[in-house]
Amino acid sequence: MRNNGIDISAAPFVEIIHYHKIALIMTQSIFKDDQFLDFHTHRRCHEDRDNVMEIVSVHLGKERSKKYFTIGLHPWWTEATVSETQREMLTSLLSEATCLAMGEMGLDNLKGLSMSVQMDILRSQLTIAQTLNKPVIIHCVRAYYQLIQIKKEFPIIRKWCVHGYGRHSTLAQQLIDQGFYLSLMPTVSVKYIDWFESLPLDKLFLETDSMPNTNIIDVYSNVSALTGISIIDLKRQMNSNAREFFEK
């Protein structure tokens, strides 16, 4: 018997089931291998293109994307733990089919309130994500030790991603070892070679973060030119990672 050109007549029954399960997931997934995935941005720039998928990060209270989005309270603009009203709003938005994760939220040692207050604010949001079984998108600036400690407090949350990562590969591997995915900062292309040579590709994402003069298609082209990985393979890998991370 052949399925899409693959002979599976001699395959064990379990392997046949596994093959069909993978095929079904890829068919039904919102993440298609021929799309350029922008894992984290703040506005849609390619609404007219079917081959670009943008996940828009929205701060609670601001107008959100009409397509796929994440929702949270950014540490720069948040002054207190989640109120009951905010909890109800977040719960409602996170329950929408096109809301893929909670965030961005996190810790910033260079901007915002004291670290202890930021940690409490983050915990108050993670409690909601944990209840709703949502992945989380994290903003982290020079607070990785604190972030790792907080992650240990929420073991039920299985999928964590630090977006805008721009540090060295040693710290990156330490974060991956702690269970984080990393979405790479688009303005530090000099590090792409090191990241893609030394880190597991199934834990990485590419993004624009809506930075000036940054186009997700150019980001993929840049990574491909620097690493030798074809754009086709990059798109396939990023979308495969997204299917695993978001379970969509």
Secondary structure in CASP SS format (residue, H / E / C, confidence):
PFRMAT SS
TARGET T0000
AUTHOR 0000-0000-0000
METHOD secondary structure of the structure
MODEL  1
M C 1.00
R E 1.00
N E 1.00
N C 1.00
G C 1.00
I E 1.00
D E 1.00
I C 1.00
S C 1.00
A C 1.00
A C 1.00
P C 1.00
F H 1.00
V H 1.00
E H 1.00
I H 1.00
I H 1.00
H H 1.00
Y H 1.00
H H 1.00
K H 1.00
I H 1.00
A H 1.00
L H 1.00
I H 1.00
M H 1.00
T H 1.00
Q H 1.00
S C 1.00
I C 1.00
F C 1.00
K C 1.00
D C 1.00
D C 1.00
Q C 1.00
F E 1.00
L E 1.00
D E 1.00
F E 1.00
H E 1.00
T E 1.00
H C 1.00
R C 1.00
R C 1.00
C C 1.00
H C 1.00
E C 1.00
D C 1.00
R C 1.00
D C 1.00
N C 1.00
V E 1.00
M E 1.00
E E 1.00
I E 1.00
V E 1.00
S E 1.00
V E 1.00
H E 1.00
L C 1.00
G C 1.00
K C 1.00
E C 1.00
R C 1.00
S C 1.00
K C 1.00
K C 1.00
Y C 1.00
F E 1.00
T E 1.00
I E 1.00
G E 1.00
L C 1.00
H C 1.00
P H 1.00
W H 1.00
W H 1.00
T C 1.00
E C 1.00
A C 1.00
T C 1.00
V C 1.00
S C 1.00
E H 1.00
T H 1.00
Q H 1.00
R H 1.00
E H 1.00
M H 1.00
L H 1.00
T H 1.00
S H 1.00
L H 1.00
L H 1.00
S C 1.00
E C 1.00
A C 1.00
T C 1.00
C E 1.00
L E 1.00
A E 1.00
M E 1.00
G E 1.00
E E 1.00
M E 1.00
G E 1.00
L E 1.00
D E 1.00
N C 1.00
L C 1.00
K C 1.00
G C 1.00
L C 1.00
S C 1.00
M H 1.00
S H 1.00
V H 1.00
Q H 1.00
M H 1.00
D H 1.00
I H 1.00
L H 1.00
R H 1.00
S H 1.00
Q H 1.00
L H 1.00
T H 1.00
I H 1.00
A H 1.00
Q H 1.00
T H 1.00
L H 1.00
N C 1.00
K C 1.00
P C 1.00
V E 1.00
I E 1.00
I E 1.00
H E 1.00
C E 1.00
V E 1.00
R C 1.00
A C 1.00
Y H 1.00
Y H 1.00
Q H 1.00
L H 1.00
I H 1.00
Q H 1.00
I H 1.00
K H 1.00
K H 1.00
E H 1.00
F C 1.00
P C 1.00
I C 1.00
I C 1.00
R C 1.00
K C 1.00
W E 1.00
C E 1.00
V E 1.00
H E 1.00
G E 1.00
Y E 1.00
G C 1.00
R C 1.00
H C 1.00
S H 1.00
T H 1.00
L H 1.00
A H 1.00
Q H 1.00
Q H 1.00
L H 1.00
I H 1.00
D H 1.00
Q C 1.00
G C 1.00
F E 1.00
Y E 1.00
L E 1.00
S E 1.00
L E 1.00
M C 1.00
P C 1.00
T C 1.00
V C 1.00
S H 1.00
V H 1.00
K H 1.00
Y H 1.00
I H 1.00
D H 1.00
W H 1.00
F H 1.00
E H 1.00
S H 1.00
L C 1.00
P C 1.00
L H 1.00
D H 1.00
K H 1.00
L E 1.00
F E 1.00
L E 1.00
E C 1.00
T C 1.00
D C 1.00
S C 1.00
M C 1.00
P C 1.00
N C 1.00
T C 1.00
N C 1.00
I H 1.00
I H 1.00
D H 1.00
V H 1.00
Y H 1.00
S H 1.00
N H 1.00
V H 1.00
S H 1.00
A H 1.00
L H 1.00
T H 1.00
G C 1.00
I C 1.00
S C 1.00
I H 1.00
I H 1.00
D H 1.00
L H 1.00
K H 1.00
R H 1.00
Q H 1.00
M H 1.00
N H 1.00
S H 1.00
N H 1.00
A H 1.00
R H 1.00
E H 1.00
F H 1.00
F H 1.00
E C 1.00
K C 1.00
END
